[in-house]
Structures are given as structure tokens and as C-alpha cells.
Amino acid sequence: MTITPVDQATDVGEVFARHVVATQYQDLPDAAVERAKQSILDTLGVILGASGQMESLPAVVDLHRSWGGAPESTVFGFGGRLPAPTAAFLNGAMAHGLDFDDHLPEGHHPSSSLVPALFATAERLGGVTGEQFITAMAIGQDIFARLRKYVVWKQDWFMTPVVGAFAAAAACAKLLGLNERQVLSAFGVASLQSAGTMQLAYGTGGDLRGMYAGFSARAGVISALLAEAGVTGTTTPFEGKAGFFQTYFDDEWDREAMVAGLGERFHGDSVLFKLWPSCGVSHGFIDATLRLLGAPGRGDEIARIEVIGGDFAKRLSEPIEQRRRPPSVVDGKFSIPYTVALAVARGTVGVGDFTAERRSDPVVGAVADKITFVEDARYDWSEELPASRVRITLESGEVLEGETAHSATPGSSEHPLGWAELEAKFEDCVAFAVRPLPADDARSMTESIRRLETVPDVAVIADRLR
């Protein structure tokens, strides 16, 4: 990546603020509109699925209900209404709970922060049209991608909540109709809430790995509402002496690329959707394993499986005993040995494969015990998700070996999921909701989102999720 000199004359926050205020629905390319709508459907499905799968969520919802507050916005799946920042937090805490939400080719998840923040803000406002909602969503996805793509990331900060706070603030500011100075102030407020380190992914145990998007979704709502209320921030939140880029990335970023084509190219059109509900780095290993074996249920034929990967894959494979038998739903989703064992035993990885019962399945466990990790620096994670290599030695002595580029996995840029696959995924997810959505309601919701630009008030979608 070429690093360009920082121009302090106009902070990039001002440039983004002008972009937020100026962009209208009519300015959006068709691809950005389509991807925004698909992301909305996909994220809502994941939220509902997580509502019935995340073990800690009922207690978290009860805690927030005990605090009370104005009944502004819907808590999806569980029902009821709470203040907008609270609803954004709870819905955001579920939006990544299955690690089934959308992501960029470079990794990290824009919509798990954006969709909860935008619905919470839209319900608080009332009367937000589908066109307005799509516009705010497309702006948020664009800013998230621009911030993510053009910094030198050292796998230290957890980019989704760090970048998501700014993207959600911009999107909510658009719904609120803030002016340029207010949008810039919202970025300043967001800078106080932009947080999270990669230890969430490196370590095992704990619930926060699945809940982190709740913090950035809430940050977006609070940042925009405080700016609307008159709170002002620094005029240089990104490029100041101790601004975002200097503090988080040692000033290693590409300003020219970050602002190139602003208002013409909307990077949200590069967002990708997952076929399997696990960390994206595991998908290449799942795909390579399925391709090599050709059919599920061949665990007894296998002597050993070597998953060959780089720095980040190593972190999802060690300590090996915990990764083979993950102690929680979240740990299972970030375990390469466990997800590969599922693929061998079942031929796929599904929403229901991370329950305590499935994690203790002796058939899956027997396969997992045969899996080891082999480190190879050629597969380190750099600008894009790396390829994955698998070597399977059969009891017969035959060795099967293959590699899958991340761009070749189902749901990747070369094999993207379309509306039919996303609607099937939505129906699968909602079947696991804490209160399953009736089939007719699920179909009605997918139809509404496909024609979202014609909807006079997006609150009708939230109403179905109470």
C-alpha cells in the first residue's frame, strides 16, 4: 500500500461530512442500492437467529429492560421497545452473534453496526421512508469500507467496532438530517467510543466476541443524537495530531485512495454474504475439506487432517484441545478444527451446529481429534483474507491435498450469494429465533425489503419483529 502525505488543510472528516449531507437516493448506483437491501435482509435474519442461540442474551435483555426508559425502538426477536441507543445495543449484540453477518473482501463486518443503529434511529424518528433508509445504509457501508480498506492494519485493533462506530454515526446522522458541522461533530463523539482489540478473536472463552457490534451500533446512535443536540467536537477527528489515523494506525493510511470517487463509487457494493455461520477465515478450510472428500460421513476413513494456514488461522486453531471441543457457541464459530470436523461429519455447517449438544457430539469430536494445525507464513492475512490449505491422510495411506482461495469460496466475490440464497438463509435463521417468525411473516418481510424503496415508513418492518 502506498502511503500518501496527510493534508491537514481539510480533515477527511469534513470531506466525509459533505458526502453524508450531499448524497441523495438518486445518486446511488443500482449496485449500491441492491447490496444495501440485501444486507438489511441478511442482518435481520442473523439477529433473529442469534436471539435464540446466544446463551447470554436473555439476561442481557432483562438487564436493559430493568433500566427502563422511553419506548422508542424495538428489541428484535425478544419484543418490546426501549430507548433507541439501548435497542441499537441489544440488536447489535445479536447482529454478529452467529458470525453469519456480511463482510468485506478484506474482512470485517459493516452491517452488524449499521442495521441495528439505523432501525433504532428510524423508529425513534418515525416516518423514515425506504429510500431514506437505503441512502443512509449505502453511505454507512461506503464510509466503513473506505476507512477499513485504506489503513495499514496490524491485527491489533478489532476493526469492526473501531470503524463501525464512525460508519454508524454517519448513517444515523443522515437519517437525522444533520448539517456538515453536526456530522463532523458526530465523528468527534464517535472517536470517544471507537474501541476493541483483536484479543477478542485471539482468546477463547467469553461472550464479547459475538456481542461487539452492539457497542458500535449504540455509539453510532449516541454520536448522531448528541451532535443533533448541539454537542460539538474537534474539527480534525481523523487527521489531527492525535487523531484517529495517527493514534490507531501510526499515520499509515492512503488518503488519496480513501476519498477517490467519493459520491460516485459506493464501496458497499463489494460487501459479501456468508453461506456458513462461522468466522470467514474458516470458510476456505471448510470448502477445501468438502471438495477433497466429496461426501460427508467419511470420518472413519481418515487417519489425520492437517489444516495449513497463516498467522490468523493459527489463532483460530490453538490451543488445539479447546479448539477441538469449544466450550461455548462463540468459541465454536471461531474454531477451525471444530468447523472442519462439522464439515466432515455433516457435509455442511449450519446455524444449529453450535449448541452444547452438537458440540459434544462424539462423531464430530472423533473427527476433531484427528485435526492438527500446520503454520505456513505464505497464508498470513494481509490486505485480503488468505487462501486455505488442507491435507487429509486416509487410513489407506492415500493423501488428499488441496487449497481454496478465499475468493473461490461460496459467498465470495467470485461466487456471490443472490436473493434466492439470501432468502433461504433468512428463513433458516429465523427458525432459530427465541420466538420463531411465522413463515408467512418471514416471506412478507423478504418481499418488503426487496422493494424497500417503495415503503413509506420502515417502522412496518420493525413492527413484525416485536
matplotlib code that plots the C-alpha trace (Angstrom):
import matplotlib.pyplot as plt

x = [0.0, 1.3, 1.1, 0.4, 1.2, -1.5, -3.1, -4.1, -5.9, -9.2, -9.7, -11.1, -13.9, -15.0, -14.8, -16.9, -19.4, -20.0, -20.5, -23.1, -25.1, -25.0, -25.8, -29.4, -31.1, -31.0, -27.2, -26.8, -25.7, -28.1, -25.5, -25.2, -29.0, -29.2, -26.4, -27.8, -31.2, -29.6, -27.5, -30.6, -32.4, -29.3, -28.6, -32.1, -32.1, -28.9, -30.2, -33.3, -31.3, -28.9, -31.8, -32.4, -28.8, -26.8, -26.8, -26.1, -28.7, -31.8, -30.0, -28.6, -32.1, -33.6, -30.9, -31.6, -35.3, -34.8, -33.3, -36.4, -36.6, -38.6, -40.2, -38.7, -37.3, -37.9, -35.8, -35.8, -36.8, -37.5, -40.1, -40.9, -39.5, -36.6, -34.7, -33.0, -29.4, -30.4, -32.3, -29.3, -27.0, -29.2, -29.9, -26.2, -25.2, -27.1, -26.1, -22.7, -23.7, -23.7, -20.8, -23.1, -23.3, -21.9, -18.3, -15.9, -13.4, -10.7, -12.6, -14.7, -18.4, -20.1, -23.8, -23.8, -23.2, -25.3, -28.6, -29.3, -28.3, -30.4, -33.6, -33.3, -32.9, -35.6, -38.2, -37.3, -37.9, -40.9, -41.8, -38.5, -39.0, -37.4, -35.4, -34.1, -33.1, -31.4, -29.5, -28.2, -27.3, -25.3, -23.5, -22.6, -21.3, -19.3, -17.6, -17.0, -15.3, -13.2, -11.9, -11.2, -9.6, -7.0, -5.3, -2.3, -3.8, -1.6, -4.2, -4.2, -7.4, -10.7, -11.7, -15.5, -16.3, -13.5, -14.6, -18.2, -18.7, -17.8, -19.8, -22.9, -22.6, -22.5, -25.5, -27.6, -26.6, -28.0, -31.4, -31.5, -30.8, -27.7, -25.7, -22.0, -20.8, -23.0, -21.9, -18.3, -19.2, -20.8, -17.5, -15.8, -18.2, -17.7, -13.9, -14.5, -16.4, -14.3, -12.7, -12.0, -8.8, -8.2, -7.7, -11.5, -10.5, -7.2, -8.5, -11.1, -14.0, -16.3, -19.4, -18.0, -16.6, -20.2, -21.6, -19.1, -21.2, -23.7, -21.1, -20.5, -24.2, -25.0, -22.1, -23.5, -26.9, -25.5, -22.9, -25.5, -28.1, -25.5, -24.4, -28.1, -28.5, -25.7, -22.6, -19.6, -16.4, -12.9, -12.6, -9.9, -11.1, -9.3, -6.2, -5.3, -2.0, -3.6, -6.5, -7.8, -5.3, -2.2, -3.3, -4.7, -2.5, 0.7, -0.4, -0.1, -3.0, -3.8, -5.8, -5.9, -7.5, -9.8, -11.5, -11.2, -14.5, -16.4, -20.1, -19.6, -18.3, -20.1, -17.9, -20.8, -21.3, -18.3, -20.0, -20.2, -22.6, -21.8, -23.0, -21.8, -22.2, -18.6, -15.6, -14.8, -11.2, -12.7, -14.6, -11.6, -10.8, -14.4, -14.6, -11.2, -12.2, -15.6, -14.0, -11.4, -13.8, -16.7, -19.2, -20.0, -19.6, -16.2, -14.6, -13.8, -11.7, -9.5, -6.2, -5.4, -6.3, -3.7, -5.1, -2.4, -2.6, -1.0, -1.0, -4.7, -5.6, -3.2, -5.1, -8.3, -6.6, -4.8, -4.8, -5.8, -7.8, -10.1, -10.5, -11.4, -14.0, -15.1, -16.6, -19.2, -21.3, -18.9, -15.8, -17.2, -17.7, -14.1, -12.6, -11.1, -10.8, -14.4, -15.9, -13.8, -14.9, -18.6, -18.0, -16.5, -19.3, -22.3, -21.2, -22.0, -22.0, -25.4, -27.0, -27.9, -24.4, -23.1, -25.4, -24.0, -25.5, -23.8, -20.5, -20.4, -21.4, -19.0, -18.9, -17.8, -15.4, -13.8, -13.0, -11.8, -9.3, -7.7, -7.1, -3.8, -2.6, 0.5, 1.7, 2.8, 3.6, 2.5, -1.0, -0.7, -3.6, -2.5, -4.9, -7.4, -8.5, -5.9, -6.2, -6.6, -4.8, -5.9, -4.0, -6.1, -4.3, -6.7, -6.3, -5.4, -2.4, -3.8, -3.1, -5.7, -4.4, -5.9, -6.2, -9.1, -8.6, -10.9, -12.2, -13.3, -15.4, -19.2, -20.4, -17.1, -16.6, -16.3, -19.3, -21.7, -25.0, -28.0, -31.5, -32.7, -29.8, -30.2, -34.0, -33.3, -30.7, -33.1, -35.8, -33.2, -32.0, -35.5, -36.4, -33.9, -35.2, -36.2, -39.7, -39.7, -41.2, -44.2, -43.4, -45.9, -44.4, -40.9, -42.0, -43.7, -40.6, -38.4, -40.8, -40.9, -37.2, -36.8, -39.0, -37.8, -37.5, -41.4, -42.0, -43.4, -42.2, -39.6, -41.2, -43.6, -40.6, -39.6, -43.2, -43.1, -40.1, -41.7]
y = [0.0, 3.4, 5.9, 9.5, 12.6, 13.8, 17.1, 18.9, 21.7, 19.8, 16.9, 13.9, 14.1, 17.3, 15.5, 12.7, 15.1, 16.8, 13.4, 12.4, 15.6, 15.8, 12.2, 11.5, 8.3, 9.3, 9.5, 5.8, 3.3, 0.4, -2.0, 0.0, 0.1, -3.7, -4.5, -2.3, -4.0, -7.5, -6.5, -5.4, -8.7, -10.7, -8.8, -9.0, -12.8, -13.2, -11.0, -13.2, -16.4, -15.2, -14.3, -18.0, -19.2, -16.8, -18.2, -14.9, -12.7, -13.3, -12.0, -9.0, -8.1, -8.5, -6.2, -3.5, -3.8, -3.3, 0.1, 1.2, 4.4, 5.8, 3.1, 4.3, 1.3, -2.4, -5.2, -7.7, -11.2, -10.6, -7.9, -4.7, -1.2, 0.6, 3.9, 4.0, 3.6, 0.6, -1.1, -0.4, -2.1, -5.2, -5.7, -5.0, -7.5, -10.2, -9.0, -10.7, -13.3, -16.1, -14.7, -15.1, -11.4, -9.8, -8.7, -7.0, -9.0, -7.6, -8.9, -7.2, -6.6, -3.3, -4.1, -5.5, -2.0, -0.2, -2.1, -2.0, 1.6, 2.7, 0.8, 2.2, 5.8, 5.3, 4.1, 7.0, 9.5, 7.9, 8.3, 7.3, 6.1, 3.2, 5.5, 7.4, 4.2, 2.8, 6.0, 6.1, 2.4, 2.9, 5.9, 3.9, 0.9, 3.2, 5.0, 1.7, 0.3, 3.4, 3.5, -0.2, -0.6, 2.1, 1.9, -0.3, -2.8, -4.7, -7.1, -5.2, -3.2, -5.1, -3.2, -3.8, -1.9, 0.6, 1.6, 0.7, 3.5, 6.1, 4.5, 4.1, 7.7, 8.9, 6.7, 7.9, 11.5, 11.1, 9.9, 12.8, 15.3, 16.8, 19.5, 19.2, 20.7, 18.4, 15.3, 16.3, 16.6, 13.1, 11.8, 13.5, 11.9, 8.5, 8.8, 8.6, 5.3, 3.7, 0.7, -3.0, -5.1, -8.3, -10.2, -10.9, -13.1, -14.4, -15.7, -18.3, -18.1, -15.1, -13.7, -10.4, -11.9, -12.3, -9.1, -6.5, -4.9, -3.8, -1.3, 0.3, 0.4, 2.2, 4.5, 5.5, 6.4, 8.3, 10.2, 11.4, 12.3, 14.3, 16.1, 16.9, 18.2, 20.7, 18.9, 20.0, 18.0, 18.7, 19.9, 17.3, 14.0, 11.9, 13.8, 15.8, 15.4, 12.8, 12.0, 8.6, 7.8, 8.8, 7.1, 3.9, 3.4, 5.4, 7.7, 4.8, 5.2, 6.2, 9.4, 9.7, 6.2, 6.8, 9.8, 8.8, 8.6, 9.8, 10.3, 8.3, 4.9, 3.4, 0.7, -1.1, -2.9, -5.1, -6.5, -10.3, -12.7, -15.9, -19.4, -20.8, -19.3, -19.2, -16.9, -16.1, -17.4, -20.9, -21.0, -21.8, -24.8, -26.0, -25.6, -27.4, -30.2, -30.7, -30.7, -33.2, -35.7, -35.3, -36.6, -36.3, -39.1, -40.3, -39.6, -43.3, -43.4, -40.6, -41.0, -37.3, -33.9, -31.1, -27.6, -25.4, -21.7, -18.4, -16.1, -15.6, -19.2, -20.3, -18.2, -20.0, -23.4, -23.1, -24.1, -27.3, -29.1, -26.1, -25.6, -29.2, -29.1, -25.4, -24.6, -22.1, -21.2, -18.3, -20.4, -23.0, -20.4, -19.2, -22.7, -24.1, -27.6, -27.7, -26.3, -28.6, -31.5, -30.5, -30.3, -33.9, -35.3, -33.5, -32.1, -28.5, -26.1, -24.9, -22.4, -25.2, -26.8, -24.8, -25.9, -27.7, -30.9, -30.6, -29.5, -32.7, -34.9, -37.9, -38.3, -34.6, -34.9, -38.0, -36.2, -33.1, -35.2, -36.1, -32.4, -30.6, -27.2, -26.5, -23.0, -21.6, -17.8, -17.8, -17.8, -14.9, -12.4, -9.2, -7.0, -9.7, -12.9, -15.6, -18.9, -22.1, -25.5, -28.9, -32.2, -35.3, -38.7, -41.6, -44.9, -46.5, -44.3, -42.2, -38.4, -35.9, -32.3, -29.1, -25.3, -22.9, -19.2, -17.1, -15.6, -19.1, -20.0, -19.9, -16.4, -14.8, -12.2, -14.9, -16.9, -14.3, -15.3, -13.9, -13.1, -16.7, -17.9, -14.9, -15.6, -19.2, -18.2, -15.7, -18.4, -20.8, -18.2, -17.1, -20.7, -20.5, -17.2, -17.0, -16.6, -18.1, -15.9, -17.5, -18.5, -16.0, -13.2, -14.2, -14.2, -10.9, -9.3, -10.5, -9.1, -5.8, -5.5, -6.4, -3.4, -1.3, 1.8, 1.8, 1.5, 4.8, 4.0, 1.3, 1.0, -1.5, -3.9, -3.4, -4.0, -7.5, -8.3, -7.3]
z = [0.0, -0.9, 1.9, 0.8, 2.8, 5.1, 4.1, 7.3, 5.5, 5.4, 7.7, 5.9, 8.4, 6.7, 3.3, 4.6, 6.2, 2.9, 1.4, 4.0, 3.6, -0.2, -1.1, -2.1, -3.1, -6.8, -6.5, -5.6, -8.2, -8.7, -7.3, -4.0, -3.6, -4.2, -1.8, 0.9, 0.7, 0.7, 3.7, 5.6, 5.0, 5.8, 9.0, 10.3, 9.7, 11.6, 14.5, 14.8, 14.6, 17.3, 19.6, 20.2, 20.0, 22.2, 25.7, 27.5, 25.6, 27.7, 30.8, 28.9, 27.5, 31.0, 32.5, 29.9, 30.4, 34.1, 33.4, 31.6, 29.5, 26.7, 24.5, 21.2, 19.3, 19.0, 20.5, 17.7, 18.5, 22.2, 21.5, 23.4, 22.9, 24.7, 24.2, 20.7, 22.0, 24.1, 21.3, 19.0, 21.5, 22.0, 18.3, 17.5, 20.2, 18.2, 14.7, 14.9, 17.4, 14.8, 12.9, 9.9, 9.0, 5.9, 5.4, 3.1, 0.9, 3.3, 6.3, 8.9, 9.1, 8.2, 8.5, 12.0, 13.3, 10.7, 10.6, 14.3, 14.6, 11.7, 12.7, 16.2, 14.9, 12.3, 14.8, 17.2, 14.3, 12.7, 9.1, 7.6, 4.1, 2.4, 0.1, 3.1, 4.9, 1.9, 1.3, 4.9, 4.7, 1.5, 2.9, 6.1, 4.1, 1.9, 4.8, 6.6, 3.6, 2.9, 6.5, 6.5, 3.1, 3.2, 6.5, 7.4, 9.8, 12.2, 13.6, 16.8, 16.8, 16.1, 13.0, 13.0, 16.3, 15.7, 12.2, 12.8, 15.3, 12.7, 9.9, 12.1, 13.3, 9.7, 8.7, 11.7, 11.1, 7.5, 8.9, 11.3, 8.6, 10.3, 8.6, 7.8, 11.1, 13.0, 11.1, 11.8, 15.5, 15.3, 14.1, 17.0, 19.5, 17.8, 18.3, 22.1, 21.6, 18.8, 20.6, 20.8, 20.3, 18.5, 21.8, 21.4, 18.5, 19.7, 23.0, 23.8, 26.2, 26.9, 25.2, 23.9, 20.6, 19.5, 21.1, 20.0, 17.2, 19.9, 21.2, 17.8, 16.9, 20.2, 19.6, 16.2, 17.6, 20.6, 18.5, 16.0, 18.7, 20.7, 17.6, 16.9, 20.4, 19.9, 21.2, 19.1, 18.5, 17.3, 13.6, 13.0, 14.4, 11.8, 10.8, 13.9, 15.7, 18.0, 15.6, 14.6, 11.9, 13.9, 17.2, 15.7, 12.6, 13.2, 10.3, 7.8, 5.5, 2.0, 1.9, -1.8, -2.2, 0.7, -0.9, -4.5, -6.3, -3.2, -4.2, -7.4, -6.3, -3.3, -1.8, -0.2, -3.5, -2.5, 0.6, 0.6, 2.3, 4.1, 3.3, 6.6, 10.1, 11.2, 11.0, 7.4, 7.8, 8.4, 5.2, 3.0, 5.2, 5.1, 1.4, 0.7, 3.0, 1.3, -2.1, -1.2, 0.5, -1.9, 0.5, 4.3, 6.8, 5.9, 9.3, 9.9, 6.7, 7.9, 9.8, 10.2, 8.8, 8.7, 8.3, 6.8, 7.4, 8.4, 11.4, 11.9, 11.1, 13.9, 16.4, 15.5, 15.8, 19.1, 21.9, 20.0, 22.7, 23.3, 19.6, 19.0, 21.8, 22.0, 25.4, 24.0, 21.0, 20.2, 20.6, 18.2, 15.5, 15.7, 15.8, 12.5, 13.9, 15.1, 11.9, 9.7, 11.8, 11.3, 7.5, 7.5, 9.7, 8.2, 4.8, 5.9, 8.8, 9.9, 12.4, 14.8, 14.8, 17.8, 20.6, 23.6, 22.4, 18.9, 20.4, 22.5, 19.6, 19.7, 15.9, 15.4, 18.3, 16.9, 13.7, 15.5, 17.4, 14.1, 13.2, 13.7, 12.6, 10.4, 10.2, 6.8, 6.5, 2.9, 4.2, 6.6, 6.5, 4.7, 2.7, 1.9, 3.6, 2.7, 1.0, 3.0, 2.5, 3.8, 3.8, 4.5, 5.1, 4.8, 6.8, 3.4, 3.2, 0.4, 0.8, -0.4, -0.5, -1.9, -1.5, -1.7, -2.3, -0.3, -3.5, -4.6, -1.5, -1.6, -1.0, -2.2, -4.8, -7.5, -6.2, -4.5, -3.0, -4.7, -3.5, -3.6, -1.4, 1.0, 1.3, 2.1, 4.6, 6.2, 6.6, 8.1, 10.6, 11.8, 12.5, 15.4, 16.9, 20.5, 19.2, 15.7, 13.0, 11.2, 7.7, 6.2, 8.2, 7.0, 3.4, 3.8, 5.3, 2.5, 0.0, 1.8, 1.9, -1.8, -2.7, 0.3, -1.8, -2.1, 1.6, 3.2, 6.7, 7.6, 11.0, 9.5, 9.2, 12.8, 13.8, 12.5, 14.8, 18.1]

ax = plt.figure().add_subplot(projection="3d")
ax.plot(x, y, z, "-o")
ax.set_aspect("equal")
plt.show()
